[in-house]
Amino acid sequence: MSDLLADTNVALGVSGSIAAVKVVELAHELRRHGASVRAVMTGAATGIVHPWAVEFATEHDVVTEITGRVEHVELCGRDGWADVLLLAPTTANTVGKVAAAVDDTPVTTCVTTALGAGVPVVCAPAMHEPMYDHPGVLDAIDRVESWGVEFVDPRIEEGKAKIATEDAIVTGVARAAGERPLEGKRVVVTSGATSESVDTVRVLTSRASGRTGRAVARALAARGADVTLLHDASAAGEAGDPPWADVVDVESAAEMTDAAVEACADADALVSAAAISDYTVEAAGEKIRSGKESLTLELTPTPKLLDTVRAEYPDLTLVGFKAESEGDEDALVERARQTLERVNLAFVVANDASVMGAAETRALVVRDDSVGEVAGEKLDLGLRVADELASDLSE
């Protein structure tokens, strides 16, 4: 379990979209990241998923009507229980009612109360694509956004505006409900492996999965930053492009370095978590024919991305990552500090190369005068990086 939503009370408003069948999994995911969840359902939603299922997922009674207990005030009033109100799914009907301040369901009544009380509201729309493209629905979304309501954009697939992924919704909730020490800051993140073409088919690459870089980008977004992520989308596999960052697709070390120099022109910081190739090779114009004869490749060192960016932007805040496969912890810290001093980095995240591709990690946060330890999910490491960077940028 990560700390992304630690100590956060989430009121979950469920409307009558077929996407309501996802609410049990969504509630579990919110709780997995540390949130407490209490649900409110429209009558239409209860016809799609039974309140008992939602009660089981949240371990709280589900509000299906407003009674003399004034549940909307108890949940979303000025002294209410909720830190944030999440509408997932948000139907065209619901967003239209919210925009018009119509309170004829428990969910819309909670929204009106939350907006009046200053409780953050997050919407995750789900509907058929023609409904999402309706001028009135778009106007309603624009109007509600102008009041400070945040939207987690749907995935447009198969003629439908499908509800966003659980990861995207959880990140949107964290961004809305938590502290945003990086609000107004733009951070560039490099992630994953790079690939050097040997011929038109083969490449030289590493075992890096990009999980750490994507986790760092997600944590930065949750802490309020505008994030640009540089990675190889084809190597990311099913993970694809995360919705919480502007993504630039790159492949080789040279492409990654060029993209970083360009992206950092108006950035406040760069976090280089990618396992960038140290060597490249002159690629053959056609596929090298297979056979039993030995083949020698001449490898040429690639320029160091951090050195290149530092030369271009002497005052930019830079964070490096250092992975080693040999030596003890003292040796790892020493090598991290060598990089720290050479490039004038804010800090270096150092770890053993054995964590590449793993779901969990253990890393050291190395500064000039201190060494901190992080262990757990890679998202927890991302949150530590985000908080350390926020401290540096605030100074």
PyMOL commands that set and color helices and strands:
alter all, ss='L'
color gray80, all
select helices_A, chain A and resi 18-32+43-46+51-58+71-76+92-99+106-117+129-132+135-146+166-177+211-222+233-239+253-266+305-312+329-343+353-355+378-394
alter helices_A, ss='H'
color red, helices_A
select strands_A, chain A and resi 9-14+36-41+84-90+121-125+127-128+150-151+155-157+160-162+186-190+196-197+203-204+226-231+246-249+269-272+279-281+299-301+317-324+347-352+360-366+371-377
alter strands_A, ss='S'
color yellow, strands_A
deselect
rebuild
show_as cartoon
